[in-house]
Structures are given as structure tokens and as C-alpha cells.
Amino acid sequence: MNNCLRCGYDLSGRRVDELCPECGTSVEDGPFHGGWRDDRARRWFVIGGWLIVAGIAINSVGYLLSLVAFLPNGLDSLHPVLLSAIEFLVRSDDLVALFPVVPLVLASRRIRIVAPLAVCTATLAVVTLLLRARDSQWIDVSDGVVMACFGVGLPAALGRVWLPVLIAPPAGQRGRQRWLMLCSVVVTAGYGFNLAVVHAPHWVGPFLMSWGFITVVSMLTNAGMLLQYILLLRGIKRSERAWRGALARAASKESTA
């Protein structure tokens, strides 16, 4: 936290053993390190992170809609208005994927490790928009450009999956790092399966090639990413709340002394 809890004075650059020059409150150490101590930067990261969660959740709704189509009566069992709303939401997931970029860029001004996450998020959004436009025949894209999109998109996707593991320690979430790593492994395995289906179908059996099974794997992959970012973001919020509570108690003790 950069500001004194009692008077709001800017404590940037102050050591833990110093006192606030304005009101004399002690500067307490907290779980955050480096740029993560900046309230505003941390807040921008949390906003960007929840927007990433929203984009993944909307994408998961699309897969869920695909599974509903396999049920008796399929999509006919849904109310037409509800179905239209869901389809509109699913089709907007490409644009929603761009929303986290701005808050992540703003956070990266103080938290440098967030910059690669912003780049990966922006790259994935642009690649997805380009491929969706090609599938919808809005633009004519050559096969070479498509392969280049996959070549750029895969590292960006893996970066978005593994960067939370690196972000966790300075963000005060070292205790959650193992869970984040487990989620990253699950998501990476899901990406590997999807790549095998697309580029090496002869390695995959007929049952694994079924659309239903591929959809289930994609939903599990998204669930891993959702859990990963939710764990990280909730952990940051809890650490921040606990830190503020500790500072408030310290300020209360000094005021009564």
C-alpha cells in the first residue's frame, strides 16, 4: 500500500521501519512486493483479470450450447429469446477478449510482469478475431496467414496460462502457486489434445475425435483457466483485506498509546 492508512500520505519508497512523516504511523510491511504495493496498479490488474475471467466464461457458454444441441429436442427446448441472447453473447466473445488489454496495460506501468500478460491477451484477441472473420468469409485470408496465426496464437495462449504462476509470488500468493501450476498443467494438456485433433488426427481414436468429446475437453480446459484466475484474484483481494486490517490495528494501537 503506497498511502498511509491514517492520513493518506504517499509512502512510496519508505522503508518498513520508517514512520509516516505526516502523522507518525509506522510503515508496515505487507504481502505485496515491488510494483504490487501500488494500490492503483493492483486495482487495474484485478479489473483486467476479472475481464479475462468474463471472456473465458462467455466462451464456455458457447461450448455448453454445443452440448445442449446433443440433447433430445436440442436447442428447441430453449426459449427463442433466451437462445438468441445466448447466441449474441457467444458471438461477442471475440470483442470481450479485447477488454482486459487496457487495464492490464495500465497495471503494467508499475508492475512489469503484467506487460507480457497484456501482450499475450491482445495477441490472442486479434488472432481470434482474424480467424473468426475468415470463417465468416468477411475477409479472404490465405492458408499461410492462418498458419502464422496459429504459430503466434499458441505461444500467446500458453503465456496467458503460465504467467499467473510467475505473477503469484510478488502478488503475495506464493501459497497458491502449486494450485495455479496444477491448473496450468491441466489447461496445457487440453491445448495439446486440441492440437492433436487438428494436426495429427491419426493419433486420436474415433471416439476421441467425436465433437461431443472435444467439446467436453474444451470446457474442462476453460474450467482450468477460470479456476486459475479466480484463485489468483480472490487471493489478492484476501491478502489486501488482511493487510489493511493489520495496518488499521497498528494505527489503532499507536493512537491509544
Residue pairs with C-beta under 8 A, 6 or more apart in sequence:
1 11
1 30
1 32
1 37
1 39
1 243
1 244
1 247
2 10
2 11
2 12
2 37
2 38
2 39
3 9
3 10
3 11
3 39
4 11
4 20
4 22
4 23
4 25
4 27
5 25
5 244
5 247
5 248
5 251
6 20
6 23
6 25
6 251
6 255
7 20
7 22
7 23
7 25
9 20
9 21
9 22
9 23
11 20
11 27
12 38
14 20
14 27
15 27
16 27
16 28
16 29
17 26
17 27
18 26
18 27
19 25
19 26
19 27
20 26
20 27
24 254
25 250
25 251
25 254
26 250
26 254
28 243
28 246
28 247
28 250
30 37
30 172
30 239
30 243
30 246
30 247
31 172
31 239
31 242
31 243
32 42
32 170
32 171
32 172
32 239
32 240
32 243
33 169
33 170
33 172
34 111
34 170
35 41
35 110
35 111
35 112
35 170
36 42
36 111
36 170
36 171
36 172
38 110
38 111
40 110
41 106
41 107
41 109
41 110
41 111
42 107
42 111
42 171
42 236
42 240
44 103
44 104
44 106
44 107
45 103
45 104
45 107
45 111
45 114
45 236
46 233
46 236
46 237
47 103
48 100
48 101
48 102
48 103
48 104
48 107
48 114
48 117
48 118
48 121
49 100
49 229
49 232
49 233
50 229
50 233
51 96
51 99
51 100
51 103
52 100
52 121
52 160
52 229
53 226
53 229
53 230
53 233
54 96
54 99
55 93
55 96
55 97
55 99
55 100
56 222
56 225
56 226
56 229
57 222
57 226
58 89
58 90
58 92
58 93
58 96
59 90
59 93
59 222
60 219
60 222
60 223
60 226
61 86
61 89
61 90
62 90
62 93
63 215
63 218
63 219
63 222
64 219
65 75
65 86
65 87
65 90
66 211
66 215
67 212
67 215
67 216
67 219
68 74
68 75
68 77
68 78
69 75
70 212
71 77
75 83
78 86
94 125
94 128
94 129
94 132
95 129
97 121
97 124
97 125
97 128
97 129
98 122
98 125
98 129
100 118
100 121
101 118
101 121
101 122
101 125
104 114
104 117
104 118
104 121
105 115
105 118
107 114
107 118
108 114
108 115
108 117
108 118
111 170
113 163
113 166
113 167
113 170
114 167
116 159
116 163
117 159
117 160
117 163
117 167
119 156
119 159
120 155
120 156
120 157
120 159
120 160
120 163
121 156
121 160
123 152
123 153
123 156
124 153
124 156
124 157
124 160
127 149
127 152
127 153
127 156
128 153
130 139
130 141
130 145
130 149
131 141
131 146
131 149
133 139
133 141
134 140
134 141
134 146
154 191
154 195
157 191
158 188
158 191
160 225
161 184
161 187
161 188
161 191
161 225
161 228
162 184
162 188
164 180
164 184
164 228
164 229
164 232
165 177
165 180
165 181
165 184
167 173
167 232
168 174
168 176
168 177
168 180
168 232
168 235
169 177
171 232
171 235
171 236
171 239
172 235
172 236
172 239
173 180
173 231
173 232
173 235
173 236
173 239
175 235
176 231
176 232
176 235
179 231
180 228
180 231
180 232
183 224
183 225
183 227
183 228
183 231
184 224
184 228
186 220
186 221
186 224
187 221
187 224
187 225
187 228
190 217
190 218
190 220
190 221
190 224
191 221
193 204
193 208
193 217
194 214
194 217
194 218
194 221
196 203
196 204
197 204
197 208
197 209
197 214
201 209
207 213
208 214
